[in-house]
Amino acid sequence: MRGLRSASIRKQLFFLAILFVVLVSVVAAATEPFIYGRHDKGIEIGLFAGRVETVLEQFARSRTPAEEDAALRFADRMGVSARRASPSQTSMSYRAGSPTPEILRRVKQLVNDGILMSIRNAVSGNSGRSTLTVEVDENRALSFAMPQFPTSVWLVPAVASGILKIVIPLILLAYIGGWLVTNPLVRFAAAAQRVSMDDHSDEPFKAEGASEIRSLAASLNVMQGRIQTMLRERTRVLRAISHDLRTPLTRLRMRIDRSNEPALKELMLADVTMLSSLIDASLSFLDNKFEPPRKVDLSSLLQTISDDFVDTGVSIRFIGPRRLKYICMPQGLTRAISNLVDNASRYAGNIEIELVDGQAEGVRIRVSDDGPGLSDDLKQRVLAPFFKADESRQTGEKSGGFGLGLSIAQGIVTIGHKGVFTLLDRQPNGLVVEIALPKVETVQPSTTLIEAGKV
């Protein structure tokens, strides 16, 4: 079977088709004699026709009314409803001592009314029974009431045969097909999804399953290796450029300090400071190394962030449990939340950090503001590096950033913590950034709410 699993999908499908034919043939040969040997409508009709002919034979040999009555009682014992009839009403004649194939043909015509008629009779409860009148001689005739077979006579064999010949082989085929083809494809799709969610994943695709899947896995592993090499080279080059820029910027700052023109000096120092900040932000964005996770008091961490921004004049408050233990990367999470609050402070007057303990679902952190919010189109675009929304939306004299704050925060949450980063609308206006962190380890928190500056 190992060789079959590694064969091409075309060969596997060909094998499954042959297996289906073999299974149907084997099951049919082994079961149909038992099914139709006991519950076949044609056999029942043939037996009834034989009983009719037996009764006719005995009745034709009768010479007295007593013998005729004995023949009718014999018919009752065999389950055949027979009674005397007028010879003028007969539809066929019978001659004793000679086979009469016409009887079997006529019985089939009267009884074998098809599946649709049988269903209609079963549903409607129609008790009308056809009759067959046979002339025994010039003065005597017998009328036979045709049997009405129950629906099970044809339904049971059909259902049993369908289940055994079609359903069971298809179930076996589906199981074997899933083992051969579907399971490797499902595992491959799951691996592709993991890689698509993590740009820096070095986990290779497993080369298992059909030859086409193994070939695709090998090609994707080569492509993934090239992409990772390109990312590393890009990061190395940008870091080198950013590092080398610090030297001329330092010299520029020293020369600016010796300038005798205060207005020009202030403008040039502002440009140098902006360039230094851009370099620091770019290096932070390119830094893909995460600290080891450890248990912290998440409530205390978010409260500290809130207090720090309150000290700088930002209107912000924290709402959440008094204590909430959680395993995370505290420096990275502090950086992500600080970026979100700093970004919100440029567009809004009031900011709120909310911590919710979802118990088995993990924890949720919401950073909401009362600013103008973002359209659905901008919600997707602002997560791109170096993208900046319309600067006219900024409040006061707060300058815009470099378009890296949300990108860095998203990377820390989704890659570093395997969480979910979502931008939502706030009612009646504003933006909510929701961070859903998976369940790791928590303790039962207090439900006391804390507001910044009121501890």
N, C-alpha and C positions, 0 to 999 in steps of 0.2 A: 504493500500500500504506500510505502514511502516513495517509490518510483512514480506511482499514480499521482500523488500530491504534488510532485515536482514537474509533472508533465504539463504541456500547454493546455490552455483553457479549451481549445478546439478538441483535443483528444479527451479531455475530461467530459465534455458534453457528449461526445460520441460514445464514450463508455456508459454514461448515464442513460442514453437512449437505448443502447443494447441491453443494459440491466433492466430497464422498464419492460421491454418486450419479454425478456426471460422470466421476470417475476410474474407478469400477467399470465404467461403460458403455463408456468408451473402451478400457480394458484388455481387457474381454471381447470387444469387437468386433475388436480387433487381434490377439488371441492364440488364441482358441478354435478358429478354423479350422485353425490349425497343430497344436494339441494333439489335438483329437478327430479331425482328418482322418487322423492316423497311428496313434493308439492307442485307437480306439473299439471297444468290445466288440461293439456292434450291427453295425458294418461287418464285423468278422471273422466273425460268425455268418452274415451275408448272403453273404459270399464262400464260406464252407464249404458253405452250402446250394446255391449255384450249382454248385460243383464236384461235389457229390453228384448233382445233376440231370444234369450233363454225363456223368458216369460211367454213370448209369442209361440215358441216351440211347444211348451207344455200346454198352453191354451188351445193350440191347433189340434193336439192329440186328444183333447178332452172330448168325450162323447155324451156326457150327461151334464146337467146344470151343476150337480155336486162337484164333479171333477173341475168344471170351469171355476167354481167358487174356490176350490183348493188351489188352482193356479193363481187366482188373484191374491189369496192369502200368502202364497209363496212369494209373489211380487212384493207385498208389503214387508215381508221378512227381509228381502234383499234391499229395501229402501227405494223401491220403484212404485210411484203412484200410478196405478192402472185402473181403468173402469171400462165397462161395456159401452159401445158407441154404435151409432147407426152406420151401416155400410155405405150409405149415400154420402157421408161426411168424410170419407177417407181421402188421404192424399197419396197413398201408395198401398201396395198389396204385398202380402207375405205368403210364401208357400213353404209348408213344413218340409224339412229334410234337405233343403237346399240353402247354401249361404246367400245372404242378402246384403251385399256391400252398400246398397242404397240406404239401409237403416243408419249406418255410421255417417254417411254423407249428410243425411237429413238432420241427424242429431247435431252435427257440427254446425250446420247452418242456423239451427234454432238456439243453440247454447253459446257458441263462440261469438259473442256480440262485441268483442273488442274491449280495450282498456277504458276508452272514454265512456262507453255505455255502462260498463261495470261501475265506474266512479259515479256516474249519474244515478244509477240505481241504488248505490250505497248511500249517497247523500240524501236522495229524495225518499228513501225507504220504500220504493216501488215494489209491491209484492206480486204484481202481475206475472204469471208464468206462461210460457209458450206451451203448446200441446202438439203432440204428434199422433195422428190417427191412422191406424194401419188396418187394412182389410185382411181378415184371416181366411174367410171363405165368402160365399155369396150371401150368407145370412148372418155372419158374425164379424165384428170389428172391435178393436181395443184402442182406447185413447190414453196416451201416456203424458203426464205432466213433466215438462223438462225441468231439470234441476237448476237452481240458482246458486252458483258457487260463491262462497264468501270472497271478499276482496283479497284476503290473505292468500288465496290460492295462486293468484298471479303476482300480488304485491311482495309477499315474503321472498319468493325466489328472485325477483328482480332486484329488490333492495340488498338481499344477502349477496347476490352475485356481483352487484355494483360495488359494494363495500369491499368484498374480498378481492375482486379483480382490478378495481380502479383506486379506491380510497387507500387501502393498505399499501399497495405498491407505491402510490404517489407520496404517502407519508415517509416510507423508507427512502424513496428517491430524494425527497426534500431534505431529509436528515443527512444523507450521504452527500448530496449536492452542497448543503451548507458547510459540511466538514471539508469538502474538497475546494469549493470556490468561494462561498460567501464569507466564511470566517476569516480567511486571510485578507479579503478585501475590506472587511469591517475593521480589522486590526490596522491595516494600512491607512484607512481613512482617519482613524482615531490618531494615529501617529502624525499624519499630515496636519490635522487640526491642532495638535499640540505645538508643532513647529510653527504653524501660521500665527499662533498666539504669542510666541516667544521668538523674537528676531535673533536672539543670541543663543538659541538652543544648539548644543553640540551633539544632541542625541541622534545617532544615525537611524535610518530606516532599516528594519530587519528584513533581510532577503530570505523570505520564506513563502511557500505557496507555489502557485503555477509559475511556469518559466517567464510569462509576460510580467507578472508581478515582481519577480526577482530581478528581471532586467530593469523594470521601472524603478525599483528601490535602489539598485546600483547607480542608475543615472541620476536620481535625485540626491543620493549621497555625494556624488561627485559635484553636482551643482551646489549643494549646501556647503561643501567644503570650499568651493570657490567664492561663494558669497561671504562666508565667514572670513576668508583671507582678505577679501576686498574691504570688509568692515574694519578688520584689524589694521590694514594698511591706511585706510582713510583716517581712522582714529589716531594712528601714530603720526601721520603727516600733520593733521590739524593740531595735535598736541605740540609737535615740534615748532610749528609756525606760531602758535600761541605763546610758547615759551620764549621763542626768539624775539617776539614783539615786545616783551617786557623790558628788554635792555634799551632799545631806542626810546621807549616811553619813559623810562626812568631818566634818561639823558634829557629828553624834552622837558620833563618836570623840573629838573635842576636848572635848565636854561631859562624856563619861564619864571622861576623864582627870582632870577636876576634882572627881570624886565623892569623898566622904569615907568611903564604905562599901566596903571592899575586896572583900567577898564578892559584893555586887551589881555592883560594877565589873567583876569577873572574868566574871560571867555575861553582862553586857551586851556586853563586848568580844568574847566568844565568838560571840554572835549577830551582831554587826557583821561579824566576820571571816567567818562562814559566808555572810552575804549578799554580801560582796565576792567570795568564792570562787564563789558561784553566778552572779554577774554575769560574772565572768571566764570561767567554763565555758560559759555561754550564748553569749557573744561568740565564743568559740573554735568552738563548734558552728555558729554562723551564718556564720563566715568561710569562704567557698567559694573563696578565691583560693589558688592553689598556687604555690610557688616554682619557678623554672626548674630542670629536672633537670641533674645533673652527675655525673661519675664520682667515686665514693668507694670506700674500702676498707670493704666491708660488715662484714667480721669485726671490724675496729677499732671501727666505730660501735657494734655490738652489745656488744663487750667494754666499751666506755666506759659504756654504759647499765648493764651489770651491775655494774661497779665503783662507779658512783654509788649504786646501791641497796645494795650491800654496806656502803658507808660510813654508810648510815642504819640499819643493823642488820637488813636483810632478808637471809634465807638464799637466795642465788641463785647460779647458776653458768652459764657460757656454754660450749657445746660446738660446735665447728665448725672449718673450715679456718683456718690461720694468716693467709692472705691470700685475699681474694676481691674483685676489682674489679667494680663494678656501677654502672650509671647509674640514679640515682633522685633523689628529693627528700629530701635527708638530714634537714632539719629536720622535715619532715612525718613521715618514717618514724621518727625518734627520738621524736617526740610520740606516734605510734601505739603503738610498743613500750612506751614508758614508761607509757602509759595501761593497757596490758594487764598489765604487771608490777604497777603500783599497785593495779589491781583484784584481781589474784590474791593480793597480799599481805594483803588483808582477810579472805580465806577459807582460806588455806593457810599452812603453815609452811615449805615448801620449794618453790622455783621453779626452773625450768630454761629457758634460751633455747638453742635448737638451730638451727644454720644448715646447710642441705644444698644443695650445688651439683648441680642437676639437669641440667647441661650444656645440651643442646638444649631441654629443657623449662623452663629458667629456674632460679630459686632458690626455696627454701622456708624459711620461718622458723616455728619452732614454739615457742610459749610454753606450757609445761605446768606444772601444780601438783599437789599431793597433797591438795587440799581435798575437800569433799564432792561436787563436780561439779554438773552441772545435768541436770534431766530433759529429755526431748525437747521438751516443751511450752515450758519456760523457755528453751531454746536459741533459739527463734524470738522470744520476747518480750523477752529482755534486749537485743536489738539495737535496740529502739524507744527513741527519745529519752525521757529522764526516767523510764524504768522501772527500778525497783530490786527486786532479789530479796529474799527474806526476810532481814531484818537479823539474825535469830537465828543465821544461819550464819556470821556474822563471828567471827573469833578475837580473843582478847585485848581490848584497849581501843581497837582501830582503828575509827574511825568510818566510816560509809558515805559514798559520794560522792553525786552528784546524778543518776546514771543516764545520764551522757553519755559516759563513757569509751569504752565499746564502740562507740557510735554514731559518735564522732569517728574512732576507729581504723578502723572499717569504711569510712567515707567516704574517708579518706586512701588506703586500699589499693585499693578498688574503683573509685573515681572518679579519684583522683590518679594511681595507678599502673596502672590497668586490670588489677588482680590479682583473686584469689579469696580471700575471707575465710570460713573455715569453723570451726565449733565442734564438737569431737569429744570422745568419752569417753576417759579415761586409765585404764589397768588398773594395779592393782586398783581405784583410786579416783582422782578428780580430773578436771580439765578440761584439754583441749589446744586452744589457738587456733592454727590453721594458716593461714599467709599464703603463698599461691602467687603469686610475681611473674613476669611473662612474661620470656622471653629477650630481653635487650638487648645487653649486651656483657660478657663475662667473660674472665678469664685463668686459666690453670691454677693452682689453689690447692695449698697444701701440705696434707697429711692430718693434720698435728699437731693434737691436741685441746688446747684451752685451757680452764682452769677459772678462774673469778673468784678473784682473790687469789693465783694461783699462776703468774703470768707471770714 
